[in-house]
Amino acid sequence: MPKSPQPIALTLHQASRALEISFDDGANFRLPFEYLRVSSPSAEVQGHGPGQEVLQTGKREVGITAIGAVGHYAVQPSFSDGHDTGIFSWDYLYRLGTEFEPRWQRYLQRLEAAGANRDTATPGAAAAGACGHHH
């Protein structure tokens, strides 16, 4: 089984609000904090199964206040809006990098379809998707 690409450098760019990550296969991605926040692998964002995803709104200005290592396989960012339960594996970050355009376009289409936007949090959007046992 081929070894998954491993990160060799990870830099938080606070001014431009992007995470730059370089992998040992030569790939280099610059992922906006907003994209990471709305793509969080947490149950709060993804739900507990297909079709249960919770649309994240009003995250254009979100920042990352801290980022911690999770073993040797992932990082766990703390976002400025208080979200800190997403554990981003190296494989998931790599996938977010390689699939940035289609994933971002899909997110923008979902926002538009919901009548929501990147600047204003939709009242009740987060609460409607909460399942009650994640804090």
BARODO-115286 format. One record per atom (N, C-alpha, C): residue number from 1; residue in three letters; y, z, x. Coordinates in steps of 0.05 Angstrom, whole numbers, plus 5000, padded with zeros to 4 digits. Each point is the difference from the previous one (the first is absolute). Layout:
# residues N
PT, NUM, ala, Y, Z, X
...
//
This chain:
# residues 135
PT, 1, met, 4976, 5000, 5017
PT, 1, met, 5024, 5000, 4983
PT, 1, met, 5025, 5000, 5018
PT, 2, pro, 5018, 4981, 4996
PT, 2, pro, 5024, 4999, 5017
PT, 2, pro, 5018, 5024, 4995
PT, 3, lys, 5011, 5009, 5022
PT, 3, lys, 5018, 5024, 4999
PT, 3, lys, 5026, 4992, 4986
PT, 4, ser, 5010, 5017, 4983
PT, 4, ser, 5026, 4995, 4987
PT, 4, ser, 5022, 5001, 5020
PT, 5, pro, 5021, 4985, 4997
PT, 5, pro, 5023, 5002, 5018
PT, 5, pro, 5011, 5029, 4999
PT, 6, gln, 5008, 5009, 5024
PT, 6, gln, 5011, 5027, 5002
PT, 6, gln, 5029, 4998, 5008
PT, 7, pro, 5017, 5019, 4990
PT, 7, pro, 5028, 4999, 5007
PT, 7, pro, 5005, 5009, 5028
PT, 8, ile, 5018, 4986, 5014
PT, 8, ile, 5007, 5008, 5027
PT, 8, ile, 5029, 5011, 5001
PT, 9, ala, 5016, 4994, 4980
PT, 9, ala, 5027, 5010, 4999
PT, 9, ala, 5009, 5002, 4971
PT, 10, leu, 5015, 5022, 4994
PT, 10, leu, 5009, 5005, 4973
PT, 10, leu, 5029, 5011, 5003
PT, 11, thr, 5019, 4986, 4988
PT, 11, thr, 5028, 5009, 5002
PT, 11, thr, 5013, 5001, 4973
PT, 12, leu, 5014, 5022, 4994
PT, 12, leu, 5015, 5002, 4976
PT, 12, leu, 5029, 4991, 5006
PT, 13, his, 5009, 4980, 4986
PT, 13, his, 5028, 4990, 5003
PT, 13, his, 5016, 5011, 4976
PT, 14, gln, 5014, 5022, 5004
PT, 14, gln, 5014, 5014, 4978
PT, 14, gln, 5023, 4983, 4989
PT, 15, ala, 5015, 4987, 5018
PT, 15, ala, 5023, 4985, 4991
PT, 15, ala, 4992, 4976, 4982
PT, 16, ser, 4979, 4986, 5007
PT, 16, ser, 4992, 4977, 4984
PT, 16, ser, 4978, 5007, 4981
PT, 17, arg, 4992, 5026, 5000
PT, 17, arg, 4979, 5011, 4981
PT, 17, arg, 4975, 4983, 5001
PT, 18, ala, 4988, 4998, 5024
PT, 18, ala, 4975, 4985, 5004
PT, 18, ala, 4982, 5014, 5020
PT, 19, leu, 4974, 4997, 4995
PT, 19, leu, 4980, 5010, 5019
PT, 19, leu, 4990, 4976, 5015
PT, 20, glu, 5003, 5001, 5027
PT, 20, glu, 4989, 4978, 5016
PT, 20, glu, 4974, 5010, 5012
PT, 21, ile, 4979, 4983, 4997
PT, 21, ile, 4974, 5008, 5010
PT, 21, ile, 4988, 4976, 5014
PT, 22, ser, 4991, 5005, 5025
PT, 22, ser, 4987, 4980, 5016
PT, 22, ser, 4970, 5007, 5004
PT, 23, phe, 4984, 4979, 4997
PT, 23, phe, 4971, 5005, 5003
PT, 23, phe, 4989, 4987, 5025
PT, 24, asp, 4976, 5009, 5008
PT, 24, asp, 4989, 4991, 5025
PT, 24, asp, 4990, 4971, 5000
PT, 25, asp, 5001, 4987, 4976
PT, 25, asp, 4992, 4972, 4998
PT, 25, asp, 5024, 4982, 5002
PT, 26, gly, 5024, 5012, 5006
PT, 26, gly, 5024, 4984, 5003
PT, 26, gly, 5017, 4999, 4975
PT, 27, ala, 4990, 5009, 4977
PT, 27, ala, 5015, 5000, 4975
PT, 27, ala, 5023, 5021, 5002
PT, 28, asn, 5023, 4993, 4989
PT, 28, asn, 5022, 5018, 4999
PT, 28, asn, 5014, 4997, 4973
PT, 29, phe, 5002, 5023, 4986
PT, 29, phe, 5011, 4999, 4973
PT, 29, phe, 5025, 5019, 4999
PT, 30, arg, 5019, 4992, 4983
PT, 30, arg, 5023, 5016, 4994
PT, 30, arg, 5000, 5004, 4970
PT, 31, leu, 4991, 5024, 4992
PT, 31, leu, 4996, 5005, 4971
PT, 31, leu, 5023, 5018, 4989
PT, 32, pro, 5015, 4990, 4980
PT, 32, pro, 5022, 5016, 4989
PT, 32, pro, 4989, 5026, 4988
PT, 33, phe, 5015, 5021, 5003
PT, 33, phe, 4992, 5026, 4988
PT, 33, phe, 4995, 4997, 4970
PT, 34, glu, 5018, 4985, 4987
PT, 34, glu, 4996, 4996, 4971
PT, 34, glu, 4973, 4988, 4994
PT, 35, tyr, 4992, 4980, 5015
PT, 35, tyr, 4974, 4987, 4996
PT, 35, tyr, 4977, 5020, 5004
PT, 36, leu, 5003, 5016, 5021
PT, 36, leu, 4979, 5020, 5005
PT, 36, leu, 4999, 5020, 4977
PT, 37, arg, 5024, 5009, 4991
PT, 37, arg, 5001, 5020, 4978
PT, 37, arg, 4987, 4989, 4974
PT, 38, val, 5006, 4976, 4993
PT, 38, val, 4990, 4989, 4975
PT, 38, val, 4971, 4991, 5003
PT, 39, ser, 4990, 4999, 5025
PT, 39, ser, 4972, 4992, 5005
PT, 39, ser, 4983, 5024, 5008
PT, 40, ser, 5011, 5024, 4997
PT, 40, ser, 4986, 5024, 5008
PT, 40, ser, 4971, 5000, 4989
PT, 41, pro, 4981, 5007, 5017
PT, 41, pro, 4972, 5001, 4991
PT, 41, pro, 4994, 5026, 4984
PT, 42, ser, 5020, 5016, 4994
PT, 42, ser, 4995, 5025, 4986
PT, 42, ser, 4992, 4996, 4971
PT, 43, ala, 4986, 5019, 4989
PT, 43, ala, 4993, 4999, 4971
PT, 43, ala, 5025, 4999, 4983
PT, 44, glu, 5021, 5013, 5009
PT, 44, glu, 5025, 5000, 4985
PT, 44, glu, 5011, 4972, 4995
PT, 45, val, 4996, 4982, 5019
PT, 45, val, 5009, 4973, 4998
PT, 45, val, 4978, 4981, 4990
PT, 46, gln, 4976, 5003, 5011
PT, 46, gln, 4978, 4982, 4994
PT, 46, gln, 4985, 5006, 4974
PT, 47, gly, 5003, 5025, 4990
PT, 47, gly, 4984, 5008, 4978
PT, 47, gly, 4972, 5006, 5008
PT, 48, his, 4982, 5002, 4982
PT, 48, his, 4972, 5007, 5006
PT, 48, his, 4981, 4977, 4996
PT, 49, gly, 5010, 4976, 4998
PT, 49, gly, 4983, 4977, 4996
PT, 49, gly, 5017, 4975, 4995
PT, 50, pro, 4987, 4977, 5001
PT, 50, pro, 5015, 4975, 4995
PT, 50, pro, 5015, 5001, 4974
PT, 51, gly, 5025, 4990, 5001
PT, 51, gly, 5016, 4998, 4976
PT, 51, gly, 5015, 5026, 4994
PT, 52, gln, 4996, 5021, 5016
PT, 52, gln, 5014, 5025, 4996
PT, 52, gln, 5023, 5004, 5019
PT, 53, glu, 5007, 4979, 5015
PT, 53, glu, 5022, 5003, 5019
PT, 53, glu, 5026, 5008, 4985
PT, 54, val, 5015, 5016, 5013
PT, 54, val, 5026, 5009, 4989
PT, 54, val, 5022, 4986, 5014
PT, 55, leu, 5015, 4983, 4985
PT, 55, leu, 5022, 4985, 5011
PT, 55, leu, 5021, 5019, 5011
PT, 56, gln, 5007, 4996, 5025
PT, 56, gln, 5021, 5017, 5013
PT, 56, gln, 5026, 4985, 4998
PT, 57, thr, 5021, 5014, 4990
PT, 57, thr, 5026, 4987, 4997
PT, 57, thr, 5021, 5016, 5015
PT, 58, gly, 5023, 4986, 5005
PT, 58, gly, 5022, 5014, 5013
PT, 58, gly, 4995, 5009, 5028
PT, 59, lys, 4984, 4985, 5015
PT, 59, lys, 4993, 5010, 5027
PT, 59, lys, 5014, 4984, 5023
PT, 60, arg, 5020, 4983, 4993
PT, 60, arg, 5013, 4984, 5021
PT, 60, arg, 5010, 5016, 5023
PT, 61, glu, 5012, 5023, 4994
PT, 61, glu, 5013, 5016, 5021
PT, 61, glu, 4982, 5022, 5012
PT, 62, val, 4974, 5000, 4994
PT, 62, val, 4982, 5021, 5009
PT, 62, val, 4998, 5000, 5031
PT, 63, gly, 4998, 5024, 5011
PT, 63, gly, 4996, 5002, 5029
PT, 63, gly, 4974, 5014, 5006
PT, 64, ile, 4993, 5000, 5025
PT, 64, ile, 4978, 5016, 5010
PT, 64, ile, 5011, 5022, 5017
PT, 65, thr, 4996, 5025, 4992
PT, 65, thr, 5012, 5023, 5014
PT, 65, thr, 4981, 5010, 5022
PT, 66, ala, 4975, 4994, 4998
PT, 66, ala, 4981, 5009, 5021
PT, 66, ala, 4974, 4983, 4996
PT, 67, ile, 4985, 4998, 5022
PT, 67, ile, 4974, 4986, 4998
PT, 67, ile, 4980, 5015, 5018
PT, 68, gly, 4978, 5006, 4988
PT, 68, gly, 4980, 5016, 5015
PT, 68, gly, 4974, 4985, 5003
PT, 69, ala, 4986, 5005, 5022
PT, 69, ala, 4974, 4988, 5005
PT, 69, ala, 4979, 5014, 4983
PT, 70, val, 4981, 4984, 4990
PT, 70, val, 4977, 5011, 4986
PT, 70, val, 4976, 4991, 5017
PT, 71, gly, 4989, 5019, 5016
PT, 71, gly, 4979, 4993, 5018
PT, 71, gly, 5008, 4977, 5018
PT, 72, his, 4981, 4982, 5005
PT, 72, his, 5005, 4976, 5016
PT, 72, his, 5000, 4975, 4983
PT, 73, tyr, 5003, 5003, 4974
PT, 73, tyr, 4996, 4977, 4982
PT, 73, tyr, 5022, 4994, 4981
PT, 74, ala, 5020, 5018, 4999
PT, 74, ala, 5021, 4996, 4979
PT, 74, ala, 5025, 5015, 5007
PT, 75, val, 5021, 4995, 4984
PT, 75, val, 5025, 5015, 5001
PT, 75, val, 5007, 5008, 4971
PT, 76, gln, 5015, 5022, 4998
PT, 76, gln, 5009, 5010, 4974
PT, 76, gln, 5030, 5003, 5001
PT, 77, pro, 5015, 4981, 4989
PT, 77, pro, 5029, 5003, 5000
PT, 77, pro, 5010, 5019, 4978
PT, 78, ser, 5023, 5013, 5006
PT, 78, ser, 5014, 5015, 4980
PT, 78, ser, 5025, 4984, 4993
PT, 79, phe, 5002, 4993, 4975
PT, 79, phe, 5023, 4984, 4991
PT, 79, phe, 5023, 5017, 4990
PT, 80, ser, 5024, 4989, 5001
PT, 80, ser, 5024, 5016, 4993
PT, 80, ser, 5000, 5007, 4970
PT, 81, asp, 4984, 4988, 4983
PT, 81, asp, 4999, 5007, 4972
PT, 81, asp, 4980, 5021, 4994
PT, 82, gly, 4988, 5012, 5022
PT, 82, gly, 4981, 5022, 4996
PT, 82, gly, 4970, 4991, 5000
PT, 83, his, 4995, 4974, 4999
PT, 83, his, 4972, 4990, 4999
PT, 83, his, 4988, 5003, 5028
PT, 84, asp, 4977, 5014, 5002
PT, 84, asp, 4988, 5004, 5026
PT, 84, asp, 4970, 5001, 4999
PT, 85, thr, 4988, 4989, 4979
PT, 85, thr, 4971, 5003, 4996
PT, 85, thr, 4985, 4974, 5008
PT, 86, gly, 5014, 4979, 5008
PT, 86, gly, 4987, 4975, 5008
PT, 86, gly, 4990, 5001, 5028
PT, 87, ile, 4974, 4995, 5004
PT, 87, ile, 4989, 4998, 5027
PT, 87, ile, 4995, 4970, 5005
PT, 88, phe, 5014, 4989, 5020
PT, 88, phe, 4999, 4972, 5006
PT, 88, phe, 4981, 4995, 5024
PT, 89, ser, 4977, 4990, 4995
PT, 89, ser, 4981, 4995, 5022
PT, 89, ser, 5011, 4976, 5016
PT, 90, trp, 4990, 4998, 5025
PT, 90, trp, 5008, 4977, 5016
PT, 90, trp, 4992, 4974, 4986
PT, 91, asp, 4976, 4998, 4988
PT, 91, asp, 4992, 4976, 4986
PT, 91, asp, 5019, 4993, 4977
PT, 92, tyr, 5008, 5021, 4985
PT, 92, tyr, 5018, 4995, 4977
PT, 92, tyr, 5028, 4991, 5010
PT, 93, leu, 5010, 5012, 5021
PT, 93, leu, 5026, 4991, 5011
PT, 93, leu, 4998, 4971, 5010
PT, 94, tyr, 4977, 4994, 5012
PT, 94, tyr, 4996, 4972, 5010
PT, 94, tyr, 5000, 4981, 4976
PT, 95, arg, 4986, 5007, 4979
PT, 95, arg, 4999, 4984, 4976
PT, 95, arg, 5028, 4997, 4987
PT, 96, leu, 5015, 5022, 4999
PT, 96, leu, 5027, 4999, 4989
PT, 96, leu, 5017, 4981, 5017
PT, 97, gly, 4995, 4999, 5026
PT, 97, gly, 5016, 4982, 5017
PT, 97, gly, 4992, 4971, 4996
PT, 98, thr, 4974, 4994, 4999
PT, 98, thr, 4991, 4972, 4998
PT, 98, thr, 5005, 4990, 4971
PT, 99, glu, 5000, 5017, 4981
PT, 99, glu, 5004, 4991, 4972
PT, 99, glu, 5027, 5007, 4989
PT, 100, phe, 5020, 5004, 5018
PT, 100, phe, 5026, 5009, 4991
PT, 100, phe, 5012, 4982, 4978
PT, 101, glu, 5002, 4974, 5005
PT, 101, glu, 5014, 4982, 4981
PT, 101, glu, 4988, 5000, 4972
PT, 102, pro, 4974, 4995, 4997
PT, 102, pro, 4989, 5000, 4973
PT, 102, pro, 5001, 5027, 4986
PT, 103, arg, 4996, 5022, 5016
PT, 103, arg, 5002, 5027, 4988
PT, 103, arg, 5028, 5006, 4991
PT, 104, trp, 5020, 4993, 5016
PT, 104, trp, 5028, 5006, 4994
PT, 104, trp, 5008, 4984, 4975
PT, 105, gln, 4993, 4974, 5000
PT, 105, gln, 5007, 4983, 4976
PT, 105, gln, 4987, 5011, 4975
PT, 106, arg, 4975, 5010, 5002
PT, 106, arg, 4986, 5011, 4977
PT, 106, arg, 5015, 5025, 4990
PT, 107, tyr, 5009, 5017, 5019
PT, 107, tyr, 5015, 5024, 4993
PT, 107, tyr, 5026, 4992, 4985
PT, 108, leu, 5015, 4981, 5011
PT, 108, leu, 5025, 4992, 4988
PT, 108, leu, 4995, 4988, 4972
PT, 109, gln, 4978, 4985, 4997
PT, 109, gln, 4994, 4990, 4973
PT, 109, gln, 4993, 5022, 4981
PT, 110, arg, 4985, 5020, 5009
PT, 110, arg, 4993, 5023, 4983
PT, 110, arg, 5025, 5015, 4991
PT, 111, leu, 5019, 5004, 5019
PT, 111, leu, 5026, 5013, 4993
PT, 111, leu, 5014, 4984, 4978
PT, 112, glu, 5002, 4974, 5005
PT, 112, glu, 5014, 4983, 4980
PT, 112, glu, 4987, 5001, 4973
PT, 113, ala, 4974, 4998, 5000
PT, 113, ala, 4985, 5001, 4974
PT, 113, ala, 5004, 5026, 4986
PT, 114, ala, 5004, 5022, 5015
PT, 114, ala, 5004, 5026, 4988
PT, 114, ala, 5029, 5005, 4992
PT, 115, gly, 5017, 4982, 5008
PT, 115, gly, 5029, 5004, 4995
PT, 115, gly, 5011, 5021, 5018
PT, 116, ala, 4988, 5004, 5023
PT, 116, ala, 5008, 5021, 5018
PT, 116, ala, 5013, 4987, 5025
PT, 117, asn, 5010, 5017, 5018
PT, 117, asn, 5011, 4988, 5025
PT, 117, asn, 4996, 5019, 5023
PT, 118, arg, 5009, 4990, 5024
PT, 118, arg, 4995, 5014, 5025
PT, 118, arg, 5021, 5022, 5004
PT, 119, asp, 5022, 5000, 4984
PT, 119, asp, 5022, 5019, 5005
PT, 119, asp, 5000, 5024, 4982
PT, 120, thr, 4987, 4998, 4977
PT, 120, thr, 5001, 5021, 4980
PT, 120, thr, 4972, 5009, 4993
PT, 121, ala, 4994, 5025, 5002
PT, 121, ala, 4974, 5010, 4991
PT, 121, ala, 4999, 4998, 4970
PT, 122, thr, 4978, 4990, 4990
PT, 122, thr, 4997, 4998, 4971
PT, 122, thr, 4991, 5028, 4990
PT, 123, pro, 5016, 5011, 4981
PT, 123, pro, 4993, 5027, 4990
PT, 123, pro, 4972, 5000, 4988
PT, 124, gly, 4985, 5020, 5008
PT, 124, gly, 4973, 5003, 4990
PT, 124, gly, 4979, 4983, 5012
PT, 125, ala, 5008, 4981, 5018
PT, 125, ala, 4980, 4982, 5012
PT, 125, ala, 4979, 5015, 5016
PT, 126, ala, 5010, 5019, 5017
PT, 126, ala, 4982, 5015, 5017
PT, 126, ala, 4984, 5020, 4982
PT, 127, ala, 5013, 5013, 4982
PT, 127, ala, 4987, 5020, 4983
PT, 127, ala, 4978, 4987, 4983
PT, 128, ala, 5005, 4976, 4991
PT, 128, ala, 4981, 4987, 4982
PT, 128, ala, 4973, 4995, 5015
PT, 129, gly, 5002, 4996, 5026
PT, 129, gly, 4976, 4993, 5015
PT, 129, gly, 4987, 5025, 5012
PT, 130, ala, 5012, 5022, 4998
PT, 130, ala, 4989, 5024, 5013
PT, 130, ala, 4975, 5009, 4984
PT, 131, cys, 4980, 5009, 5015
PT, 131, cys, 4976, 5007, 4986
PT, 131, cys, 4998, 5030, 4998
PT, 132, gly, 5020, 5014, 5011
PT, 132, gly, 5001, 5029, 4995
PT, 132, gly, 4987, 5018, 5021
PT, 133, his, 4982, 4989, 5017
PT, 133, his, 4989, 5018, 5020
PT, 133, his, 5007, 4993, 5029
PT, 134, his, 5020, 4983, 5003
PT, 134, his, 5010, 4995, 5027
PT, 134, his, 5029, 5010, 5002
PT, 135, his, 5005, 5016, 5020
PT, 135, his, 5027, 5011, 5002
PT, 135, his, 5012, 4994, 5028
//
